[in-house]
Amino acid sequence: MLELLFVVAFFLVLLGTGVSLFGILAALVLASIVMMFGGLFVLFLHMLPWLLLAVAIVWVVRAFKKPQPTRYQTRRYTVKRRWRY
């Protein structure tokens, strides 16, 4: 709701200073794009600790739980179980 009030006030201030309608629309589009990227940046900063926590948890789990090689990946079984014709 506050964003809508900002856009309306921005429009009225530009209209009151004598800017043309095309200039007002261009300024509104540019201001909307800047506000969108600013909001995404602030959202990223807000979520950054949780993203770092998730990365740390995955790193710890992978360090403690190493994948076990299957019998086809180990050299010992491939030499013993070779097909002979």
N, CA, C and O of each residue as an XYZ file, in Angstrom:
340
protein
N       0.826     -1.191      0.000
C       0.000      0.000      0.000
C       0.869      1.252      0.000
O       0.542      2.252     -0.640
N       1.978      1.179      0.727
C       2.870      2.330      0.789
C       3.509      2.609     -0.574
O       3.759      3.762     -0.926
N       3.771      1.542     -1.336
C       4.336      1.723     -2.671
C       3.366      2.458     -3.584
O       3.775      3.307     -4.375
N       2.090      2.136     -3.476
C       1.084      2.811     -4.295
C       1.001      4.296     -3.949
O       0.876      5.135     -4.841
N       1.069      4.621     -2.673
C       1.083      6.027     -2.271
C       2.327      6.751     -2.789
O       2.258      7.916     -3.181
N       3.459      6.055     -2.787
C       4.678      6.647     -3.326
C       4.534      6.942     -4.815
O       4.937      8.010     -5.276
N       3.970      6.014     -5.562
C       3.803      6.205     -7.012
C       2.845      7.367     -7.289
O       3.104      8.181     -8.175
N       1.758      7.449     -6.548
C       0.795      8.539     -6.751
C       1.429      9.880     -6.390
O       1.257     10.855     -7.122
N       2.150      9.945     -5.289
C       2.814     11.182     -4.898
C       3.893     11.566     -5.905
O       4.053     12.746     -6.217
N       4.624     10.599     -6.410
C       5.642     10.840     -7.429
C       5.011     11.421     -8.688
O       5.529     12.374     -9.269
N       3.891     10.842     -9.104
C       3.165     11.328    -10.282
C       2.691     12.766    -10.074
O       2.838     13.608    -10.960
N       2.126     13.040     -8.912
C       1.599     14.388     -8.653
C       2.707     15.437     -8.541
O       2.525     16.571     -8.985
N       3.840     15.081     -7.960
C       4.951     16.027     -7.860
C       5.501     16.341     -9.244
O       5.775     17.500     -9.555
N       5.664     15.320    -10.073
C       6.157     15.580    -11.423
C       5.142     16.374    -12.231
O       5.525     17.233    -13.026
N       3.865     16.105    -12.043
C       2.827     16.857    -12.745
C       2.814     18.304    -12.280
O       2.612     19.213    -13.085
N       3.028     18.525    -10.990
C       3.031     19.884    -10.452
C       4.237     20.708    -10.879
O       4.155     21.935    -10.938
N       5.350     20.056    -11.174
C       6.546     20.801    -11.592
C       6.543     21.105    -13.081
O       7.432     21.807    -13.563
N       5.567     20.595    -13.818
C       5.461     20.920    -15.232
C       6.136     19.947    -16.171
O       6.435     20.307    -17.309
N       6.378     18.759    -15.744
C       6.974     17.740    -16.613
C       5.876     17.196    -17.516
O       4.725     17.071    -17.099
N       6.235     16.872    -18.756
C       5.238     16.373    -19.704
C       4.739     14.987    -19.295
O       5.353     14.312    -18.469
N       3.637     14.583    -19.876
C       3.055     13.284    -19.542
C       3.989     12.145    -19.949
O       4.088     11.145    -19.238
N       4.673     12.289    -21.087
C       5.631     11.260    -21.514
C       6.798     11.156    -20.518
O       7.253     10.058    -20.198
N       7.266     12.294    -20.040
C       8.342     12.298    -19.045
C       7.907     11.669    -17.740
O       8.682     10.970    -17.086
N       6.649     11.923    -17.360
C       6.124     11.332    -16.126
C       6.034      9.812    -16.254
O       6.409      9.093    -15.328
N       5.541      9.316    -17.391
C       5.428      7.867    -17.594
C       6.803      7.209    -17.639
O       6.996      6.125    -17.088
N       7.761      7.868    -18.299
C       9.120      7.318    -18.346
C       9.728      7.275    -16.948
O      10.388      6.302    -16.581
N       9.504      8.330    -16.173
C      10.034      8.360    -14.807
C       9.369      7.298    -13.932
O      10.031      6.688    -13.092
N       8.067      7.071    -14.122
C       7.376      6.038    -13.334
C       7.891      4.643    -13.682
O       8.076      3.806    -12.799
N       8.121      4.398    -14.969
C       8.647      3.091    -15.375
C      10.043      2.884    -14.814
O      10.351      1.812    -14.292
N      10.890      3.900    -14.917
C      12.249      3.793    -14.402
C      12.253      3.629    -12.880
O      13.013      2.822    -12.345
N      11.416      4.387    -12.190
C      11.348      4.268    -10.732
C      10.822      2.889    -10.322
O      11.277      2.330     -9.324
N       9.875      2.340    -11.076
C       9.359      1.005    -10.763
C      10.437     -0.054    -10.927
O      10.543     -0.968    -10.110
N      11.238      0.068    -11.981
C      12.317     -0.898    -12.206
C      13.364     -0.798    -11.096
O      13.832     -1.818    -10.589
N      13.728      0.424    -10.720
C      14.717      0.611     -9.650
C      14.179      0.064     -8.328
O      14.915     -0.587     -7.587
N      12.911      0.318     -8.026
C      12.322     -0.194     -6.780
C      12.234     -1.723     -6.790
O      12.405     -2.361     -5.751
N      11.967     -2.312     -7.966
C      11.881     -3.768     -8.042
C      13.239     -4.393     -7.741
O      13.330     -5.333     -6.952
N      14.305     -3.869     -8.374
C      15.629     -4.425     -8.127
C      16.104     -4.125     -6.700
O      16.796     -4.943     -6.094
N      15.740     -2.976     -6.170
C      16.077     -2.679     -4.780
C      15.381     -3.636     -3.821
O      15.985     -4.088     -2.848
N      14.122     -3.945     -4.087
C      13.399     -4.897     -3.251
C      13.974     -6.296     -3.335
O      14.054     -6.996     -2.326
N      14.383     -6.718     -4.545
C      15.002     -8.034     -4.690
C      16.341     -8.098     -3.969
O      16.688     -9.129     -3.393
N      17.096     -7.002     -3.995
C      18.378     -6.970     -3.296
C      18.181     -7.055     -1.782
O      18.910     -7.773     -1.098
N      17.205     -6.330     -1.266
C      16.931     -6.375      0.171
C      16.415     -7.759      0.575
O      16.753     -8.253      1.650
N      15.605     -8.383     -0.276
C      15.138     -9.738      0.000
C      16.303    -10.721      0.029
O      16.348    -11.619      0.869
N      17.250    -10.542     -0.901
C      18.442    -11.388     -0.911
C      19.243    -11.214      0.377
O      19.697    -12.196      0.965
N      19.420     -9.958      0.819
C      20.149     -9.722      2.064
C      19.417    -10.305      3.271
O      20.040    -10.774      4.223
N      18.089    -10.269      3.217
C      17.303    -10.824      4.315
C      17.413    -12.353      4.361
O      17.406    -12.942      5.442
N      17.514    -12.993      3.199
C      17.562    -14.452      3.144
C      18.988    -15.000      3.178
O      19.174    -16.213      3.278
N      19.991    -14.137      3.097
C      21.377    -14.594      3.028
C      21.802    -15.463      4.217
O      22.464    -16.477      3.991
N      21.466    -15.133      5.458
C      21.874    -16.036      6.555
C      21.265    -17.433      6.432
O      21.926    -18.423      6.746
N      20.025    -17.522      5.982
C      19.396    -18.831      5.827
C      20.020    -19.615      4.679
O      20.166    -20.834      4.772
N      20.391    -18.933      3.601
C      21.062    -19.610      2.492
C      22.438    -20.127      2.930
O      22.821    -21.244      2.584
N      23.167    -19.323      3.680
C      24.466    -19.767      4.175
C      24.320    -20.930      5.153
O      25.153    -21.837      5.158
N      23.281    -20.917      5.973
C      23.024    -22.033      6.888
C      22.720    -23.315      6.113
O      23.197    -24.388      6.480
N      21.937    -23.211      5.056
C      21.622    -24.390      4.240
C      22.880    -24.942      3.573
O      23.066    -26.158      3.523
N      23.735    -24.075      3.067
C      24.988    -24.522      2.449
C      25.880    -25.201      3.477
O      26.503    -26.218      3.172
N      25.953    -24.663      4.685
C      26.774    -25.256      5.735
C      26.234    -26.629      6.145
O      27.012    -27.553      6.383
N      24.925    -26.766      6.227
C      24.333    -28.067      6.599
C      24.628    -29.108      5.533
O      24.984    -30.242      5.856
N      24.485    -28.739      4.272
C      24.780    -29.691      3.189
C      26.255    -30.072      3.208
O      26.595    -31.232      2.972
N      27.131    -29.115      3.483
C      28.562    -29.386      3.531
C      28.897    -30.354      4.663
O      29.702    -31.268      4.480
N      28.284    -30.157      5.831
C      28.546    -31.043      6.977
C      27.994    -32.437      6.712
O      28.660    -33.428      7.012
N      26.789    -32.533      6.157
C      26.200    -33.843      5.884
C      27.035    -34.606      4.868
O      27.252    -35.808      5.027
N      27.500    -33.937      3.837
C      28.332    -34.625      2.839
C      29.691    -35.013      3.404
O      30.275    -36.002      2.962
N      30.204    -34.266      4.360
C      31.493    -34.607      4.953
C      31.379    -35.857      5.825
O      32.300    -36.674      5.851
N      30.273    -36.015      6.534
C      30.104    -37.175      7.400
C      29.555    -38.393      6.680
O      29.813    -39.522      7.097
N      28.819    -38.193      5.631
C      28.182    -39.308      4.943
C      28.742    -39.401      3.530
O      28.169    -38.863      2.582
N      29.856    -40.083      3.407
C      30.480    -40.259      2.098
C      29.730    -41.356      1.344
O      29.321    -42.349      1.946
N      29.548    -41.189      0.040
C      28.866    -42.250     -0.702
C      29.735    -43.502     -0.788
O      30.930    -43.423     -1.074
N      29.127    -44.642     -0.541
C      29.834    -45.906     -0.622
C      29.959    -46.318     -2.088
O      28.982    -46.253     -2.833
N      31.147    -46.741     -2.504
C      31.284    -47.161     -3.904
C      30.525    -48.455     -4.148
O      30.516    -49.354     -3.307
N      29.901    -48.535     -5.288
C      29.198    -49.768     -5.636
C      30.212    -50.829     -6.027
O      31.403    -50.542     -6.142
N      29.750    -52.037     -6.230
C      30.702    -53.107     -6.518
C      31.312    -52.944     -7.903
O      32.371    -53.509     -8.177
N      30.671    -52.192     -8.772
C      31.228    -51.978    -10.110
C      32.262    -50.858    -10.116
O      33.029    -50.727    -11.070
N      32.286    -50.055     -9.065
C      33.252    -48.956     -9.012
C      34.556    -49.348     -8.327
O      35.576    -48.688     -8.529
N      34.545    -50.397     -7.531
C      35.769    -50.789     -6.841
C      36.612    -51.679     -7.740
O      36.085    -52.491     -8.501
N      37.892    -51.522     -7.648
C      38.809    -52.263     -8.518
C      38.873    -53.739     -8.103
O      39.080    -54.602     -8.957
N      38.704    -54.038     -6.851
C      38.838    -55.397     -6.359
C      37.813    -56.327     -7.003
O      38.155    -57.438     -7.405
N      36.568    -55.887     -7.103
C      35.527    -56.757     -7.652
C      35.594    -56.839     -9.173
O      35.214    -57.859     -9.748
N      36.060    -55.805     -9.823
C      36.088    -55.857    -11.288
C      37.148    -56.821    -11.778
O      36.992    -57.428    -12.838
N      38.231    -56.971    -11.015
C      39.272    -57.911    -11.439
C      38.806    -59.339    -11.178
O      39.040    -60.218    -12.008
N      38.157    -59.589    -10.054
C      37.736    -60.941     -9.717
C      36.578    -61.423    -10.592
O      36.559    -62.587    -10.991
N      35.655    -60.591    -10.884
C      34.447    -61.031    -11.573
C      34.486    -60.668    -13.056
O      33.542    -60.088    -13.591
N      35.574    -61.013    -13.697
C      35.707    -60.754    -15.122
C      35.137    -61.938    -15.907
O      35.320    -63.095    -15.529
N      34.461    -61.633    -16.979
C      33.926    -62.692    -17.826
C      35.067    -63.387    -18.541
O      35.993    -62.745    -19.037
N      34.991    -64.682    -18.586
C      36.017    -65.457    -19.308
C      35.302    -66.287    -20.347
O      34.271    -66.908    -20.088
N      35.878    -66.277    -21.524
C      35.246    -67.018    -22.627
C      35.977    -68.301    -22.898
O      35.590    -69.055    -23.790
